[in-house]
Amino acid sequence: MRITSKGQVTIPIEIRERLGLLPHTEVRFEVEGNAVRIVREERPGGRGARLLERLRGRATSGLSTEEIMALTRGDS
């Protein structure tokens, strides 16, 4: 494997799939002697919590919870 002029390498798909390294996964590098270890950053709450946090406060329909529930149930 070769390092590009920008210092980039491609992690083989087999390794990414095995370790769950999806696009936008945060990683850090640890140096151990002459070796470098790539470690996935574990963030509190995980990916789902971060997605929900980004969406929080975006519902601007002005409907109450009861009105939304009535719409989802098909109440008249």
DSSP file (Angstrom, degrees, kcal/mol; ACC not computed):
  #  RESIDUE AA STRUCTURE BP1 BP2  ACC     N-H-->O    O-->H-N    N-H-->O    O-->H-N    TCO  KAPPA ALPHA  PHI   PSI    X-CA   Y-CA   Z-CA
    1    1 A M              0   0    0      0, 0.0     2,-0.4     0, 0.0     8,-0.0   0.000 360.0 360.0 360.0 142.8    0.0    0.0    0.0
    2    2 A R        -     0   0    0      8,-0.0     2,-0.4     6,-0.0     8,-0.2  -0.883 360.0-128.5-117.0 143.6    1.3    3.4   -0.9
    3    3 A I        -     0   0    0     -2,-0.4     6,-0.2     6,-0.1     0, 0.0  -0.752  29.5-129.2 -87.3 133.0    0.8    6.8    0.9
    4    4 A T    >   -     0   0    0      4,-2.6     3,-2.1    -2,-0.4    -1,-0.1  -0.204  29.4 -98.3 -74.5 172.1   -0.4    9.6   -1.4
    5    5 A S  T 3  S+     0   0    0      1,-0.3    -1,-0.1     2,-0.1    -2,-0.0   0.709 127.2  56.3 -63.8 -19.5    1.2   13.0   -1.6
    6    6 A K  T 3  S-     0   0    0      2,-0.1    -1,-0.3     0, 0.0    -2,-0.0   0.377 122.9-106.6 -90.9   3.1   -1.5   14.2    0.8
    7    7 A G  S <  S+     0   0    0     -3,-2.1     2,-0.3     1,-0.3    -2,-0.1   0.726  73.7 141.7  81.2  21.8   -0.6   11.5    3.4
    8    8 A Q        -     0   0    0      2,-0.0    -4,-2.6    -6,-0.0     2,-0.3  -0.712  28.3-178.0-102.2 148.4   -3.6    9.4    2.7
    9    9 A V        -     0   0    0     -2,-0.3     2,-0.5    -6,-0.2    -6,-0.1  -0.949  27.3-119.9-133.5 157.8   -4.0    5.6    2.5
   10   10 A T        -     0   0    0     -2,-0.3    -8,-0.0    -8,-0.2     3,-0.0  -0.877  19.0-138.9-100.6 125.8   -7.1    3.6    1.7
   11   11 A I        -     0   0    0     -2,-0.5     5,-0.1     1,-0.1    -2,-0.0  -0.723  35.2-108.8 -79.3 123.6   -8.3    1.2    4.4
   12   12 A P    >>  -     0   0    0      0, 0.0     4,-2.3     0, 0.0     3,-0.8  -0.199  21.1-120.2 -56.3 144.4   -9.2   -2.1    2.6
   13   13 A I  H 3> S+     0   0    0      1,-0.3     4,-2.9     2,-0.2     5,-0.3   0.828 111.1  60.1 -55.3 -37.0  -13.0   -2.7    2.5
   14   14 A E  H 3> S+     0   0    0      1,-0.2     4,-2.0     2,-0.2    -1,-0.3   0.898 109.4  42.7 -60.7 -40.3  -12.6   -6.0    4.4
   15   15 A I  H <> S+     0   0    0     -3,-0.8     4,-2.2     2,-0.2     6,-0.2   0.917 113.6  51.3 -71.9 -44.2  -11.1   -4.2    7.3
   16   16 A R  H  X>S+     0   0    0     -4,-2.3     5,-2.5     1,-0.2     4,-0.9   0.924 114.2  44.1 -59.6 -44.6  -13.6   -1.4    7.2
   17   17 A E  H  <5S+     0   0    0     -4,-2.9     3,-0.5     3,-0.2    -1,-0.2   0.921 112.5  51.4 -66.9 -43.5  -16.5   -3.8    7.2
   18   18 A R  H  <5S+     0   0    0     -4,-2.0    -1,-0.2    -5,-0.3    -2,-0.2   0.877 120.1  35.0 -61.3 -37.9  -15.1   -6.0    9.9
   19   19 A L  H  <5S-     0   0    0     -4,-2.2    -1,-0.2    -5,-0.1    -2,-0.2   0.436 108.9-118.3 -98.5  -1.0  -14.5   -3.1   12.2
   20   20 A G  T  <5 +     0   0    0     -4,-0.9     2,-1.4    -3,-0.5    -3,-0.2   0.864  49.7 166.1  68.4  35.7  -17.6   -1.1   11.2
   21   21 A L      < +     0   0    0     -5,-2.5    -1,-0.2    -6,-0.2     3,-0.1  -0.685  13.7 177.4 -87.5  89.8  -15.6    1.9   10.0
   22   22 A L    >   -     0   0    0     -2,-1.4     3,-1.9     1,-0.2    -5,-0.0  -0.406  42.4 -71.1 -86.8 164.8  -18.3    3.8    8.1
   23   23 A P  T 3  S+     0   0    0      0, 0.0    -1,-0.2     0, 0.0     3,-0.1  -0.314 123.1  22.0 -54.3 139.8  -17.9    7.1    6.3
   24   24 A H  T 3  S+     0   0    0      1,-0.3     2,-0.3    -3,-0.1    -2,-0.0   0.509  85.0 149.1  76.1   8.7  -17.5   10.0    8.8
   25   25 A T    <   -     0   0    0     -3,-1.9     2,-0.4     1,-0.1    -1,-0.3  -0.568  47.5-126.8 -69.1 132.3  -16.3    7.6   11.6
   26   26 A E        +     0   0    0     -2,-0.3    15,-2.9    15,-0.3     2,-0.3  -0.670  35.3 175.2 -82.5 133.8  -13.9    9.4   13.9
   27   27 A V  E     -A   40   0A   0     -2,-0.4     2,-0.3    13,-0.3    13,-0.2  -0.898  17.1-153.5-131.6 162.9  -10.6    7.7   14.4
   28   28 A R  E     -A   39   0A   0     11,-2.6    11,-2.9    -2,-0.3     2,-0.4  -0.932  17.0-126.0-131.9 160.7   -7.3    8.6   16.2
   29   29 A F  E     -A   38   0A   0     -2,-0.3     2,-0.4     9,-0.2     9,-0.2  -0.902  18.7-167.8-110.2 134.1   -3.8    7.4   15.6
   30   30 A E  E     -A   37   0A   0      7,-2.8     7,-3.4    -2,-0.4     2,-0.5  -0.982  12.9-144.0-120.7 131.6   -1.6    5.8   18.3
   31   31 A V  E     +A   36   0A   0     -2,-0.4     2,-0.4     5,-0.2     5,-0.2  -0.837  18.2 178.7 -97.9 127.7    2.1    5.3   17.8
   32   32 A E  E >   -A   35   0A   0      3,-3.0     3,-2.0    -2,-0.5     2,-0.4  -0.881  62.8 -60.8-129.1  98.0    3.6    2.1   19.3
   33   33 A G  T 3  S-     0   0    0     -2,-0.4     0, 0.0     1,-0.3     0, 0.0  -0.516 120.8 -16.1  64.6-119.8    7.3    1.9   18.5
   34   34 A N  T 3  S+     0   0    0     -2,-0.4     2,-0.3    -3,-0.1    -1,-0.3   0.236 125.0  85.8 -98.8  12.3    7.6    1.7   14.7
   35   35 A A  E <   -A   32   0A   0     -3,-2.0    -3,-3.0     2,-0.0     2,-0.4  -0.809  62.8-146.9-115.8 154.7    3.9    0.9   14.2
   36   36 A V  E     -A   31   0A   0     -2,-0.3     2,-0.5    -5,-0.2    -5,-0.2  -0.976  11.0-158.6-119.1 132.9    0.8    3.1   14.0
   37   37 A R  E     -A   30   0A   0     -7,-3.4    -7,-2.8    -2,-0.4     2,-0.6  -0.933   7.7-147.2-111.6 133.0   -2.6    1.9   15.3
   38   38 A I  E     -A   29   0A   0     -2,-0.5     2,-0.4    -9,-0.2    -9,-0.2  -0.888  20.8-171.6 -97.8 124.3   -5.8    3.4   14.0
   39   39 A V  E     -A   28   0A   0    -11,-2.9   -11,-2.6    -2,-0.6     2,-0.3  -0.963  23.8-122.4-122.4 130.9   -8.4    3.4   16.8
   40   40 A R  E     -A   27   0A   0     -2,-0.4     2,-0.5   -13,-0.2   -13,-0.3  -0.521  30.1-123.2 -68.8 132.6  -12.1    4.2   16.4
   41   41 A E        -     0   0    0    -15,-2.9     2,-0.7    -2,-0.3   -15,-0.3  -0.655  19.1-145.8 -76.7 124.7  -13.1    7.1   18.7
   42   42 A E        -     0   0    0     -2,-0.5   -15,-0.0     4,-0.0    -1,-0.0  -0.841  16.9-165.0 -92.7 117.5  -15.9    6.1   20.9
   43   43 A R    >   -     0   0    0     -2,-0.7     3,-1.6     1,-0.1     4,-0.0  -0.827  29.7 -99.4-103.1 141.6  -18.2    9.1   21.5
   44   44 A P  T 3  S+     0   0    0      0, 0.0    -1,-0.1     0, 0.0     6,-0.0  -0.334 107.6  15.6 -57.5 133.9  -20.7    9.2   24.3
   45   45 A G  T 3> S-     0   0    0      4,-0.1     4,-1.1     3,-0.0     3,-0.2   0.113 104.3-125.7  90.4 -23.1  -24.2    8.4   23.0
   46   46 A G  H <>  -     0   0    0     -3,-1.6     4,-1.7     1,-0.2     5,-0.1  -0.065  44.4 -50.3  74.7-178.0  -23.0    7.0   19.7
   47   47 A R  H  > S+     0   0    0      1,-0.2     4,-2.4     2,-0.2     5,-0.2   0.883 132.8  55.8 -63.9 -42.2  -24.0    7.9   16.1
   48   48 A G  H  > S+     0   0    0      1,-0.2     4,-2.5     2,-0.2    -1,-0.2   0.903 107.1  49.6 -59.7 -42.7  -27.8    7.7   16.8
   49   49 A A  H  X S+     0   0    0     -4,-1.1     4,-2.3     1,-0.2    -1,-0.2   0.889 110.2  51.0 -64.4 -38.7  -27.6   10.2   19.6
   50   50 A R  H  X S+     0   0    0     -4,-1.7     4,-1.9     2,-0.2    -2,-0.2   0.901 110.2  49.6 -66.1 -39.3  -25.5   12.6   17.5
   51   51 A L  H  X S+     0   0    0     -4,-2.4     4,-1.5     2,-0.2    -2,-0.2   0.930 111.7  48.2 -63.9 -44.8  -28.1   12.4   14.7
   52   52 A L  H  X S+     0   0    0     -4,-2.5     4,-1.7     1,-0.2    -2,-0.2   0.898 108.7  54.1 -62.5 -39.9  -31.0   13.1   17.1
   53   53 A E  H  < S+     0   0    0     -4,-2.3    -1,-0.2     1,-0.2    -2,-0.2   0.891 107.0  51.3 -62.0 -39.0  -29.1   16.0   18.6
   54   54 A R  H  < S+     0   0    0     -4,-1.9    -1,-0.2     1,-0.2    -2,-0.2   0.829 114.2  44.2 -66.5 -30.7  -28.7   17.5   15.1
   55   55 A L  H >< S+     0   0    0     -4,-1.5     3,-1.9    -3,-0.1     4,-0.3   0.680  85.0 118.5 -86.5 -18.8  -32.5   17.1   14.5
   56   56 A R  T 3< S+     0   0    0     -4,-1.7    -3,-0.0     1,-0.3    -4,-0.0  -0.220  81.6  12.9 -54.9 130.5  -33.6   18.4   17.9
   57   57 A G  T 3  S+     0   0    0      2,-0.0    -1,-0.3     1,-0.0    -2,-0.1   0.537  94.5 108.8  83.9   7.9  -35.7   21.5   17.6
   58   58 A R    <   +     0   0    0     -3,-1.9     2,-0.7     2,-0.0    -2,-0.1   0.615  45.0  99.8 -93.2 -12.8  -36.3   21.3   13.8
   59   59 A A        +     0   0    0     -4,-0.3     3,-0.2     1,-0.1    -2,-0.0  -0.645  39.8 161.1 -76.4 113.2  -40.0   20.3   14.0
   60   60 A T        +     0   0    0     -2,-0.7    -1,-0.1     1,-0.1    -2,-0.0   0.004  30.3 117.4-124.0  27.9  -41.8   23.6   13.3
   61   61 A S  S    S-     0   0    0      2,-0.1    -1,-0.1     1,-0.1     3,-0.1   0.761  70.2-135.8 -70.2 -22.8  -45.2   22.5   12.2
   62   62 A G        +     0   0    0      1,-0.3     2,-0.2    -3,-0.2    -1,-0.1   0.483  59.1 133.5  81.0   1.5  -46.9   24.2   15.2
   63   63 A L        -     0   0    0      1,-0.1    -1,-0.3     2,-0.0    -2,-0.1  -0.570  55.8-121.6 -84.5 148.9  -49.0   21.2   15.8
   64   64 A S     >  -     0   0    0     -2,-0.2     4,-2.3    -3,-0.1     5,-0.2  -0.372  29.6-105.0 -78.4 166.9  -49.5   19.8   19.3
   65   65 A T  H  > S+     0   0    0      1,-0.2     4,-2.6     2,-0.2     5,-0.2   0.902 122.9  52.5 -59.1 -42.0  -48.6   16.2   20.1
   66   66 A E  H  > S+     0   0    0      1,-0.2     4,-2.2     2,-0.2    -1,-0.2   0.888 108.8  49.6 -63.0 -39.4  -52.2   15.3   20.2
   67   67 A E  H  > S+     0   0    0      2,-0.2     4,-1.9     1,-0.2    -1,-0.2   0.904 111.9  48.0 -66.7 -40.9  -52.8   16.8   16.8
   68   68 A I  H  X S+     0   0    0     -4,-2.3     4,-2.2     2,-0.2    -2,-0.2   0.923 111.9  49.9 -64.5 -43.8  -49.8   14.9   15.3
   69   69 A M  H  X S+     0   0    0     -4,-2.6     4,-1.9     1,-0.2     6,-0.2   0.890 108.6  52.6 -62.4 -39.8  -51.1   11.7   16.9
   70   70 A A  H  X>S+     0   0    0     -4,-2.2     5,-2.2     1,-0.2     4,-1.1   0.897 109.4  50.1 -63.0 -40.0  -54.5   12.2   15.4
   71   71 A L  H  <5S+     0   0    0     -4,-1.9     3,-0.2     1,-0.2    -2,-0.2   0.899 111.0  47.9 -64.6 -41.0  -53.0   12.7   12.0
   72   72 A T  H  <5S+     0   0    0     -4,-2.2    -1,-0.2     1,-0.2    -2,-0.2   0.805 113.5  47.8 -71.3 -27.8  -51.0    9.5   12.2
   73   73 A R  H  <5S-     0   0    0     -4,-1.9    -1,-0.2    -5,-0.2    -2,-0.2   0.657 112.0-120.2 -83.7 -16.4  -54.0    7.5   13.4
   74   74 A G  T  <5 +     0   0    0     -4,-1.1    -3,-0.2    -3,-0.2    -4,-0.1   0.674  53.0 164.8  83.5  18.1  -56.1    8.9   10.7
   75   75 A D      <       0   0    0     -5,-2.2    -1,-0.2    -6,-0.2    -2,-0.0  -0.373 360.0 360.0 -65.8 146.9  -58.6   10.5   13.1
   76   76 A S              0   0    0     -2,-0.1    -1,-0.1     0, 0.0    -5,-0.1   0.451 360.0 360.0 -88.1 360.0  -61.0   13.1   11.6
